[in-house]
Structure formats: C-alpha cells, structure tokens
Amino acid sequence: MIKDFILPDIGEGVVECELVEWLVKEGDTVVEDQPIADVMTDKALVQIPAPFAGVVTKLYYAKGDIAKVHAPLYAVQIEGAVEIAGESVTAEPAAAATVAKAAEPVAVTNATTSSSSSVSIEEFLLPDIGEGIVECELVEWLVSEGDWVEEDQPIADVMTDKALVQIPAIKAGKIAKLHYRKGQLAKVHAPLFAIEVEQVTSAPAATTNTDTVANAAPAAQIVSAEPARQGKALASPAVRRMARSLDIDLSRVPGTGKHGRVYKEDIARFQQGASNASAPSVAQVKEAPAQASQTQVPTSTVTQRADTVEPIRGVKAVMARMMVESVSSIPHFTYCEEFDLTDLVALRESMKVKYSSDEVKLTMMPFFMKSMSLALSQYPVMNSQVNADCTELTYKARHNIGMAVDSKVGLLVPNIKDVQDKSILEVAAEITRLTQAARSGRVAPADLKDGTISISNIGALGGTVATPIINKPEVAIVALGKLQTLPRFNAKGEVEARQIMQVSWSGDHRVIDGGTIARFCNLWKQYLEYPQEMLLAMR
C-alpha cells in the first residue's frame, strides 16, 4: 500500500516551510525514525523523520520549494500492507464473481442508497514539534471527550523545553478519548487523542440517473474552484510581507489554500495576471491575418527583467532582530590593535601534526580562546552582563566564549562552555564539534545559550578590520582579521617578515571604558605574542 506522509505541525503559527535538503531519494528503503528531510521554518531548521518503514515512491517537492503543513510531503510504500492487500485480491476473485451474479438485482437497488456515512476512530499522533524533542508536557486540554471539533480547531497546549505550542485538529469529528491528563508528559509519535471521523462511502454509479450526475458535475467543479473567503485574507506573516513589498492588496488575491488561505504562489499568479491583463489573448492572436507578421517592421528585442523578492526568515530573521535590538540599545565603541603572531604560528605548526585528528582540529582559535579566558580572569568586567535598564551588572563566573560561524542557514554563535577549566586541546575538540554542527545548521539550543563574550573570525574570509556588533546581552565582541605576512622592524632595527593580525573590539560604553578595553587587549596580546607567558599563567 502506498501512503502519503502528511507534513505535521512543526511550530505554532507555521503553515509552510522551505525544503532545505532531501536526505533520501525516490526508491530508497527507509526505517522508522530515519531522517527524511530538512525543512526551514521562520524559527528553526527542523528534521522530519519517517513515522514508519517502507520504500519512498515519490518526493512531492524539489529542494528550495515551499512545503505546506498538512499537505503530502512524500509517498512511501509500506511493505506489510502490500502483502495483505495482495492476498485479499488473489483470494477473492472467484467468490466475488459468483456473488456478483447472484446478487445483481440487489446491487442496483443498493447503489442509490450506498452513499452512507460510517464512523471510524482514528488516533492523532503527536507530531514532531521541534528538533530533538521527544516529549512535551500537556499544559491544557482545550476540548473535552465528546466534543465536536472542526478542522484546525485548537485541541491542546503543550510545553516543550523551547516554547508553548498549540496542537490543532487535522480533521473534523468527535473527540473519543484524551490519552493524557493535564501535567503529564506526552510522547512524540504516540497517540495524543482519538477522534471519531465520519467517512462517506459511495458505491459505483449503477442507477439510470447518469444524466443528472453528469450535469451536476460541472456545477460542482465550478463551486469548488472558488475558494471560500472569510472577510480578511488568511496568510502567514511571510506571505503578508511579500504582498506589502509588491504593493498588492491581499484581499484581492484568490487563495488556493484551505478556507481561502493565500500562499506565495497565489501572489505570484495574481501579479502575473495583473501584468498580462492588457496583453491580447491567445485567441485574438490566432485570428490576426497571417500576412501581418510579414508586413511588420523588425524591431530590437528588449529583455524585461523583474526584481526578485525574497522573504527574510528563519535564522536570518532572528539575526536581523537581534542586531537591530543590539545597535539600538547598546552604545558601541570600537578599539583596534595589531598582534604579531609569528611565535604563536610557529608553535601551532610544530604541534599541529601530532595533535590534530578527525575529532580535533588544532587551529589558531583554541589559543585565542584560552588566552582570552586568562585575560578575563584579570578583567572580569569584560565577561559581565548588564540588565535592560542598566541598573545592575552581573559578573559571570563561567567563561563561555562564543564564535560566530557562517552556516548554511545564517549566522550562528555557538559558545564553548567553561573555557577557564579546559585545556587547549579540550577547547580545540569543542571548537571542532561546534563548527561542524553549525555549518550543517544542527547546533543544539544549549550550545547557543549562556554565552558571555564572542569572537568573530572575519579573517577567514579575507577581512582585516571590522566594527562587530555586540551579541546582546554580552558587553564585548572582537573581530579577528586575516593573518598577513608584513615587513616589520625587529629590535636591531632590521626589517623582517612577521605574521601580523589586526583585531577590532566593540564594547558596551555603558559599562566599559576605553582604558579598560585597551589594558585587557594588551594583556591578551601579551599571551598571544609570547606563548610562554600564556603557558606560565595557566592553572
């Protein structure tokens, strides 16, 4: 049996998501809970697992397409169901033919009354409501057993470790059973509630009233082709932003979604229809005389180019909000310094071959973080946080140093926890792990929380000087420029090649002054320019 996998609710208010990557292809055999696809919502990157085993027969979307919640995402052939169906088909043909001949008069009579409703009880399985979430707390039932509910009606509020999520009904029916009590932990992919669904079954048309049915079909098609509109247009925030950017009134756009919901494709179709409204129809072109094309004067072809509108969503939208809030609420000031890392580069090169592996990449970053932690012990204000109204300053005991990573889903800043208690190799192992996770877009929420100070390595992309924006609620951030071989004078007045890096600090001028950040930077510089000083300062 081939069964469609319906994309479940993956976040409160999320009605569509971008298909980032298929992790399988058509024809692959998958097992239960195997990751099938990565999708991006306005909030996060979510991995969709397979709820049952089988063979993937069809992928309904291409990479980059917008997938609809409650619509088929892919089709899978369930092997066990196929075998049962095959047995029932091969076991019954002879008996079915005999019954058909014996009961032929009855079949005509029943054909007019066979369109009847039967009730079946279906279990609603709690869908994936966040990456890595396997259970959630049942905060509140919004219905009771025996209540009739409509499609998309809120059924329950559940609490994950990230947010409060509302679970809607995907079908209309009567609530037969609620499987959890308020306060209990509900399991993902386990039944949340049971619902009685009324199913209408109709036999093949065997009556003589075929003309009536045939005449009624076009009318039914006309009625169903017009989406149900309910006053104000239904659309997600991303769709509304797209309409505003194109100066389109959403109430005029025919929505193809449920209850007339407007999708991005509807806006594009409406815009294209408006631009083509003044163009001659195909029929008018065909009716034009054939000689007209011969008498026309050749003209140069002008290519029409349209602007591309792309909504900002997911991690990029979160980053945009955080940066605006940081700049608007924190008075930034910048301090730049030059580091001579010739000795550190030589030390790292001598250790790289021996200590690097698949799990540990001994880059320059572990030395930067460990030396920064040593300097933070002398200047704890650089590792502090200030409250919203700037009345309290909290000195953070842990040195959770963040690093900005340019991932495929946007800028992420995971942080290495407790650098003050880790060796350089332990810091290097954590950096390797978090870098790989960030570049794949799969950083755990815990790795993004509780940072105390940040490093942005713009030099990896070729920059030298920057003005980084503070990662609120932290009070300082540094940008590392690229390492350059430049001429410098030594102690004897001779010119020699040195490994030079420019670093650029941004500080919160409410709690940090220029003198403090300069003295802190000088101590950090001393540890990096003279690695033996860093080794002696370690505990």
C-alpha positions as CSV (number, residue, x, y, z in Angstrom):
1,M,0.0,0.0,0.0
2,I,1.3,3.5,-0.9
3,K,0.7,6.0,1.8
4,D,1.3,9.8,1.8
5,F,3.2,11.3,4.6
6,I,1.4,14.4,5.7
7,L,3.7,17.2,6.8
8,P,2.7,17.8,10.5
9,D,2.6,21.0,12.5
10,I,6.2,22.0,13.1
11,G,5.6,25.1,15.1
12,E,3.0,27.4,16.4
13,G,1.6,29.5,13.6
14,V,3.8,27.8,10.9
15,V,1.8,27.0,7.8
16,E,4.6,26.5,5.4
17,C,8.3,25.8,5.3
18,E,11.2,25.7,2.9
19,L,12.5,22.3,1.8
20,V,16.2,22.7,2.5
21,E,17.5,19.2,1.8
22,W,16.2,15.7,1.0
23,L,18.1,13.1,3.0
24,V,16.7,10.3,0.8
25,K,15.7,9.8,-2.8
26,E,12.9,8.0,-4.6
27,G,13.4,4.3,-4.4
28,D,15.2,4.3,-1.1
29,T,14.2,1.9,1.6
30,V,13.7,3.8,5.0
31,V,13.3,2.6,8.5
32,E,11.1,4.1,11.3
33,D,12.5,7.3,12.7
34,Q,15.1,7.7,9.9
35,P,15.6,11.3,8.9
36,I,13.8,12.1,5.6
37,A,14.3,15.8,5.0
38,D,15.5,19.1,6.5
39,V,12.9,21.9,6.4
40,M,13.4,25.5,7.4
41,T,10.6,27.5,9.1
42,D,10.6,31.1,10.2
43,K,12.0,29.9,13.5
44,A,14.5,27.0,13.0
45,L,15.8,24.2,10.9
46,V,13.7,21.1,11.6
47,Q,14.5,17.5,10.6
48,I,11.5,15.4,9.5
49,P,11.7,11.6,10.5
50,A,9.9,8.7,9.0
51,P,7.0,7.5,11.2
52,F,7.0,4.0,9.6
53,A,9.3,1.9,7.4
54,G,8.9,1.4,3.7
55,V,10.1,2.4,0.2
56,V,10.0,6.0,-0.8
57,T,8.0,6.2,-4.0
58,K,7.6,9.9,-4.6
59,L,9.1,13.2,-3.3
60,Y,6.5,15.9,-3.8
61,Y,8.8,18.9,-3.5
62,A,12.2,19.9,-5.0
63,K,15.0,21.4,-3.0
64,G,14.1,25.0,-2.3
65,D,10.4,24.6,-2.7
66,I,7.9,25.8,-0.1
67,A,6.1,22.8,1.5
68,K,2.6,23.2,3.0
69,V,1.7,22.0,6.5
70,H,-1.0,19.3,6.4
71,A,-0.1,18.5,2.8
72,P,1.7,15.4,1.5
73,L,5.5,15.7,1.8
74,Y,6.4,12.3,0.3
75,A,4.8,8.9,-0.5
76,V,6.0,5.7,0.9
77,Q,5.1,2.1,0.1
78,I,4.5,0.1,3.2
79,E,5.6,-3.5,2.5
80,G,3.4,-5.3,5.1
81,A,0.3,-3.6,3.8
82,V,1.1,-4.5,0.2
83,E,1.3,-8.2,1.1
84,I,-2.0,-8.2,2.9
85,A,-3.7,-6.4,0.0
86,G,-2.2,-8.8,-2.5
87,E,-3.6,-11.8,-0.6
88,S,-7.1,-10.3,-0.3
89,V,-7.1,-9.5,-4.0
90,T,-5.9,-13.0,-5.2
91,A,-8.1,-14.9,-2.7
92,E,-11.5,-13.4,-3.7
93,P,-11.9,-13.1,-7.5
94,A,-13.9,-16.4,-8.0
95,A,-16.1,-15.8,-5.0
96,A,-16.7,-12.2,-6.0
97,A,-17.8,-13.2,-9.5
98,T,-20.3,-15.7,-8.0
99,V,-21.7,-13.2,-5.6
100,A,-22.0,-10.5,-8.2
101,K,-24.2,-12.8,-10.5
102,A,-26.4,-14.0,-7.6
103,A,-27.0,-10.5,-6.2
104,E,-27.2,-8.4,-9.4
105,P,-30.7,-7.1,-8.8
106,V,-29.9,-6.2,-5.3
107,A,-26.9,-4.2,-6.4
108,V,-28.9,-1.9,-8.5
109,T,-31.2,-1.2,-5.5
110,N,-28.4,-0.6,-3.1
111,A,-26.5,1.6,-5.5
112,T,-28.8,4.5,-4.8
113,T,-28.6,4.1,-1.0
114,S,-25.0,3.0,-0.7
115,S,-23.8,6.6,-0.2
116,S,-23.9,6.4,3.6
117,S,-21.8,7.6,6.4
118,S,-19.8,5.3,8.6
119,V,-17.8,6.3,11.7
120,S,-14.2,5.3,12.3
121,I,-12.0,6.1,15.2
122,E,-8.6,7.5,14.3
123,E,-5.7,8.1,16.6
124,F,-4.0,11.5,16.3
125,L,-0.2,11.0,16.7
126,L,1.7,13.9,18.3
127,P,3.9,15.2,15.5
128,D,7.5,16.5,15.7
129,I,7.3,19.9,17.3
130,G,11.0,20.8,17.3
131,E,14.4,19.3,16.5
132,G,15.5,16.8,19.2
133,I,12.2,17.0,21.1
134,V,10.8,13.5,22.1
135,E,8.3,14.5,24.7
136,C,6.4,17.5,26.0
137,E,4.2,18.5,28.9
138,L,0.4,18.6,28.4
139,V,-0.4,22.1,29.7
140,E,-4.1,22.3,28.9
141,W,-6.8,20.5,27.1
142,L,-8.9,23.0,25.1
143,V,-11.6,20.4,24.4
144,S,-13.3,17.5,26.4
145,E,-14.2,14.0,25.5
146,G,-17.4,14.0,23.4
147,D,-16.9,17.5,22.0
148,W,-17.3,18.0,18.3
149,V,-14.3,19.8,16.7
150,E,-13.6,21.4,13.4
151,E,-10.6,21.1,11.2
152,D,-7.7,23.3,12.5
153,Q,-9.5,23.9,15.8
154,P,-7.0,24.1,18.7
155,I,-7.1,20.9,20.8
156,A,-4.3,21.2,23.4
157,D,-1.5,23.4,24.6
158,V,1.8,21.5,25.1
159,M,5.1,22.9,26.5
160,T,8.5,21.8,25.2
161,D,11.8,23.0,26.5
162,K,11.7,25.7,24.0
163,A,8.2,27.1,23.7
164,L,4.5,26.7,24.3
165,V,2.9,25.0,21.2
166,Q,-0.7,24.7,20.3
167,I,-1.8,21.4,18.7
168,P,-4.7,21.8,16.1
169,A,-7.1,19.1,14.8
170,I,-6.3,18.0,11.3
171,K,-9.8,16.6,10.8
172,A,-13.3,17.4,11.9
173,G,-15.0,14.9,14.2
174,K,-15.9,13.9,17.7
175,I,-13.3,13.6,20.4
176,A,-13.5,10.0,21.5
177,K,-10.6,9.8,24.1
178,L,-7.9,12.1,25.5
179,H,-4.9,9.9,26.2
180,Y,-3.1,12.2,28.7
181,R,-4.1,14.2,31.8
182,K,-3.1,17.8,32.4
183,G,0.5,17.9,33.6
184,Q,1.6,14.5,32.1
185,L,4.4,14.1,29.6
186,A,3.2,13.2,26.1
187,K,5.5,11.3,23.7
188,V,6.2,12.4,20.2
189,H,4.8,9.9,17.5
190,A,2.5,8.4,20.2
191,P,-1.3,8.9,20.2
192,L,-2.4,12.2,21.8
193,F,-6.1,11.8,21.4
194,A,-8.7,9.7,19.5
195,I,-11.3,11.2,17.2
196,E,-14.4,9.8,15.6
197,V,-14.3,10.7,11.9
198,E,-17.4,10.4,9.7
199,Q,-16.4,8.7,6.5
200,V,-18.8,8.9,3.5
201,T,-18.5,5.8,1.2
202,S,-20.3,5.6,-2.1
203,A,-20.6,2.6,-4.5
204,P,-20.0,2.9,-8.2
205,A,-22.9,4.6,-10.0
206,A,-25.3,1.8,-11.1
207,T,-28.5,3.7,-11.5
208,T,-30.1,5.1,-14.6
209,N,-29.8,8.6,-13.3
210,T,-26.5,9.2,-15.1
211,D,-27.6,12.3,-16.9
212,T,-28.4,14.1,-13.7
213,V,-25.0,13.2,-12.3
214,A,-23.2,14.2,-15.5
215,N,-25.0,17.6,-15.5
216,A,-24.3,18.2,-11.8
217,A,-20.5,17.5,-12.1
218,P,-19.6,20.8,-13.9
219,A,-21.6,22.8,-11.4
220,A,-19.8,21.1,-8.6
221,Q,-16.5,21.8,-10.2
222,I,-17.4,25.5,-10.5
223,V,-18.4,25.8,-6.9
224,S,-15.2,24.0,-5.6
225,A,-13.0,26.1,-7.9
226,E,-13.8,29.2,-6.0
227,P,-12.0,29.2,-2.6
228,A,-14.0,30.0,0.5
229,R,-13.1,33.5,1.6
230,Q,-13.9,34.8,5.1
231,G,-13.5,38.5,5.1
232,K,-9.9,39.3,5.9
233,A,-7.4,37.3,3.9
234,L,-5.8,34.3,5.6
235,A,-2.0,34.3,5.1
236,S,1.2,33.7,7.0
237,P,3.5,36.7,8.0
238,A,6.0,35.8,5.3
239,V,3.2,36.0,2.7
240,R,1.9,39.3,4.1
241,R,5.5,40.7,3.9
242,M,5.7,39.6,0.2
243,A,2.4,41.3,-0.6
244,R,3.4,44.5,1.1
245,S,6.7,44.6,-0.8
246,L,4.8,44.2,-4.1
247,D,2.1,46.7,-3.0
248,I,-0.6,44.1,-3.5
249,D,-3.9,44.1,-1.6
250,L,-4.2,40.5,-0.1
251,S,-8.0,40.7,0.0
252,R,-8.0,40.8,-3.8
253,V,-5.8,37.7,-4.2
254,P,-7.7,34.4,-4.8
255,G,-6.3,32.0,-2.2
256,T,-5.9,28.3,-3.2
257,G,-5.3,27.1,0.4
258,K,-7.8,25.9,3.0
259,H,-10.5,28.4,3.8
260,G,-9.1,30.6,1.1
261,R,-5.6,30.9,2.6
262,V,-3.2,32.8,0.4
263,Y,0.2,31.4,-0.5
264,K,3.2,32.9,-2.2
265,E,2.3,31.2,-5.4
266,D,-1.1,32.8,-5.3
267,I,0.5,36.3,-5.1
268,A,2.9,35.5,-7.9
269,R,0.0,34.2,-10.0
270,F,-2.1,37.3,-9.2
271,Q,0.8,39.7,-10.1
272,Q,1.4,37.9,-13.3
273,G,-2.2,38.0,-14.2
274,A,-2.3,41.8,-13.5
275,S,0.7,42.4,-15.7
276,N,-0.8,40.4,-18.5
277,A,-4.2,41.9,-18.3
278,S,-3.6,44.4,-21.1
279,A,-1.9,41.8,-23.3
280,P,-4.0,40.3,-26.2
281,S,-5.5,36.9,-25.7
282,V,-4.3,33.8,-27.5
283,A,-7.5,33.6,-29.5
284,Q,-7.1,37.2,-30.7
285,V,-3.5,36.5,-31.8
286,K,-4.7,33.4,-33.8
287,E,-7.4,35.4,-35.5
288,A,-4.9,38.0,-36.8
289,P,-4.2,37.8,-40.5
290,A,-1.2,35.7,-41.4
291,Q,0.2,38.4,-43.6
292,A,0.5,40.8,-40.6
293,S,3.8,39.2,-39.5
294,Q,5.3,39.7,-42.9
295,T,4.5,43.5,-43.0
296,Q,5.8,44.3,-39.6
297,V,9.0,46.3,-39.4
298,P,11.7,44.4,-37.5
299,T,12.4,45.9,-34.1
300,S,15.1,45.2,-31.5
301,T,14.1,42.8,-28.7
302,V,14.1,44.3,-25.2
303,T,14.6,41.8,-22.4
304,Q,12.3,42.5,-19.5
305,R,14.0,41.9,-16.1
306,A,11.9,41.6,-13.0
307,D,13.2,42.2,-9.4
308,T,13.4,39.2,-7.2
309,V,11.7,39.4,-3.8
310,E,12.9,37.0,-1.2
311,P,11.4,37.0,2.3
312,I,13.8,37.1,5.3
313,R,13.0,34.1,7.5
314,G,14.5,31.5,9.8
315,V,17.9,32.2,11.4
316,K,18.4,35.2,9.2
317,A,15.2,36.8,10.5
318,V,16.3,36.1,14.1
319,M,19.7,37.6,13.5
320,A,18.2,40.7,11.9
321,R,16.0,41.3,15.0
322,M,18.9,40.7,17.4
323,M,21.3,43.0,15.6
324,V,18.7,45.8,15.4
325,E,18.0,45.5,19.1
326,S,21.7,45.4,20.0
327,V,22.6,48.5,18.0
328,S,19.5,50.5,19.1
329,S,20.0,49.7,22.8
330,I,23.8,49.5,23.3
331,P,26.2,52.4,22.7
332,H,29.0,50.7,20.8
333,F,32.6,51.9,20.6
334,T,35.5,50.3,18.7
335,Y,39.1,49.7,19.6
336,C,41.7,48.2,17.2
337,E,45.1,46.7,17.8
338,E,47.8,44.9,15.9
339,F,49.1,41.5,17.0
340,D,52.5,39.9,16.0
341,L,51.7,36.2,16.0
342,T,54.9,34.9,14.5
343,D,55.9,32.8,17.5
344,L,52.4,31.5,18.0
345,V,52.1,30.4,14.4
346,A,55.4,28.5,14.7
347,L,54.2,26.9,18.0
348,R,51.0,25.8,16.4
349,E,52.7,24.4,13.3
350,S,55.0,22.3,15.4
351,M,52.1,20.8,17.4
352,K,49.5,20.5,14.5
353,V,50.7,17.3,13.0
354,K,50.9,15.5,16.4
355,Y,47.7,16.6,18.0
356,S,45.3,17.1,15.1
357,S,42.8,14.4,14.2
358,D,39.3,14.0,12.8
359,E,37.8,15.0,16.2
360,V,40.3,17.7,17.0
361,K,41.5,20.4,14.5
362,L,44.3,22.4,16.2
363,T,43.7,25.8,14.6
364,M,44.6,29.2,16.0
365,M,41.2,29.6,17.6
366,P,41.9,27.4,20.7
367,F,44.9,29.6,21.6
368,F,42.8,32.8,21.1
369,M,40.1,31.4,23.4
370,K,42.3,30.1,26.2
371,S,44.4,33.2,26.3
372,M,41.3,35.3,26.3
373,S,40.0,33.3,29.3
374,L,43.2,34.0,31.2
375,A,42.9,37.7,30.5
376,L,39.2,37.7,31.6
377,S,40.3,36.5,35.0
378,Q,42.2,39.8,35.4
379,Y,39.4,41.9,33.8
380,P,36.1,40.3,34.8
381,V,34.1,43.3,33.6
382,M,34.7,42.1,30.1
383,N,32.9,38.9,31.0
384,S,29.9,40.7,32.5
385,Q,26.3,41.3,31.5
386,V,24.1,44.4,32.2
387,N,20.3,44.3,32.8
388,A,17.9,46.1,30.5
389,D,17.7,49.4,32.4
390,C,21.4,49.4,33.2
391,T,21.0,49.3,36.9
392,E,22.8,46.0,37.7
393,L,26.0,44.5,36.4
394,T,26.4,40.7,36.7
395,Y,30.0,39.3,36.6
396,K,29.7,35.9,35.0
397,A,31.8,33.2,36.7
398,R,31.9,30.9,33.6
399,H,33.9,31.9,30.6
400,N,31.5,30.7,27.8
401,I,33.3,32.1,24.7
402,G,31.2,32.3,21.6
403,M,32.4,32.1,18.0
404,A,30.5,33.4,15.0
405,V,30.0,30.7,12.3
406,D,28.8,31.4,8.8
407,S,26.5,28.4,8.5
408,K,24.2,27.4,5.6
409,V,21.2,28.7,7.5
410,G,22.7,32.0,8.5
411,L,25.0,33.4,11.2
412,L,25.1,31.2,14.3
413,V,27.1,31.9,17.5
414,P,27.7,28.7,19.5
415,N,29.9,29.0,22.6
416,I,32.4,26.8,24.3
417,K,31.4,26.4,27.9
418,D,33.8,26.8,30.8
419,V,36.9,27.6,28.8
420,Q,38.6,28.6,32.1
421,D,38.5,24.9,33.2
422,K,39.6,23.4,29.8
423,S,43.0,22.7,28.3
424,I,43.8,24.0,24.8
425,L,43.2,20.5,23.3
426,E,39.8,20.3,25.1
427,V,38.9,23.7,23.7
428,A,40.0,22.6,20.2
429,A,37.8,19.5,20.4
430,E,34.8,21.6,21.3
431,I,35.5,24.1,18.6
432,T,35.7,21.3,16.0
433,R,32.4,19.8,17.2
434,L,30.5,23.1,17.2
435,T,31.9,24.3,13.9
436,Q,30.8,21.1,12.1
437,A,27.4,21.3,13.8
438,A,26.9,25.0,13.0
439,R,27.9,24.6,9.3
440,S,25.3,21.9,8.9
441,G,22.7,24.0,10.7
442,R,22.2,21.5,13.6
443,V,23.6,23.3,16.6
444,A,21.8,22.2,19.8
445,P,19.9,25.0,21.6
446,A,22.1,24.5,24.7
447,D,25.2,25.3,22.6
448,L,23.7,28.7,21.6
449,K,22.7,29.8,25.1
450,D,24.6,31.4,28.0
451,G,27.5,33.0,26.0
452,T,29.5,35.6,27.9
453,I,31.8,37.1,25.2
454,S,32.2,36.5,21.5
455,I,34.9,36.2,18.8
456,S,34.1,36.8,15.1
457,N,36.8,35.4,12.7
458,I,36.3,37.6,9.6
459,G,39.9,37.0,8.6
460,A,38.8,33.5,7.4
461,L,37.0,35.4,4.6
462,G,39.7,37.9,3.9
463,G,38.8,41.0,6.1
464,T,41.3,42.9,8.1
465,V,39.4,45.5,10.2
466,A,35.7,45.5,11.2
467,T,33.2,47.0,13.6
468,P,31.4,43.9,15.0
469,I,28.0,44.2,16.7
470,I,27.8,43.0,20.3
471,N,25.9,39.8,20.8
472,K,23.4,41.1,23.4
473,P,23.4,40.7,26.5
474,E,27.2,40.4,26.3
475,V,29.2,43.6,26.7
476,A,32.1,42.9,24.2
477,I,33.0,41.2,21.0
478,V,36.2,41.0,19.0
479,A,36.7,40.5,15.2
480,L,39.9,38.8,14.1
481,G,41.4,40.0,10.8
482,K,43.3,37.8,8.4
483,L,46.8,36.8,9.1
484,Q,49.2,38.6,6.8
485,T,53.0,38.4,6.3
486,L,54.1,42.0,6.5
487,P,57.5,43.8,7.0
488,R,58.3,45.0,10.5
489,F,61.4,46.3,12.3
490,N,63.0,44.0,14.8
491,A,64.9,45.1,18.0
492,K,68.0,45.6,15.9
493,G,66.3,48.0,13.5
494,E,66.3,45.4,10.8
495,V,63.3,44.7,8.5
496,E,62.0,41.2,8.6
497,A,58.8,39.3,7.7
498,R,56.3,38.9,10.5
499,Q,52.9,37.3,10.9
500,I,50.6,40.2,11.6
501,M,46.9,40.2,12.5
502,Q,44.6,43.2,13.1
503,V,41.9,42.8,15.8
504,S,38.9,45.0,16.3
505,W,36.9,45.3,19.5
506,S,33.4,46.6,20.1
507,G,32.5,47.4,23.7
508,D,29.4,48.4,25.6
509,H,30.2,52.0,26.6
510,R,27.7,51.9,29.4
511,V,30.0,49.6,31.5
512,I,33.3,49.5,29.7
513,D,35.6,52.5,29.0
514,G,38.4,52.8,26.5
515,G,41.2,52.4,29.1
516,T,39.7,49.1,30.4
517,I,39.4,47.5,26.9
518,A,42.9,48.7,26.0
519,R,44.5,47.2,29.1
520,F,42.6,44.0,28.6
521,C,43.6,43.8,25.0
522,N,47.2,44.4,25.8
523,L,47.2,41.5,28.3
524,W,45.6,39.3,25.7
525,K,48.1,40.4,23.2
526,Q,51.0,39.5,25.5
527,Y,49.7,36.0,26.0
528,L,49.4,35.5,22.2
529,E,52.7,37.2,21.1
530,Y,54.7,35.4,23.8
531,P,53.1,31.9,24.2
532,Q,55.4,31.0,27.1
533,E,53.6,33.8,29.1
534,M,50.3,32.0,28.4
535,L,51.7,28.7,29.5
536,L,53.0,30.1,32.7
537,A,49.6,31.8,33.5
538,M,47.7,28.5,33.1
539,R,46.5,26.8,36.3
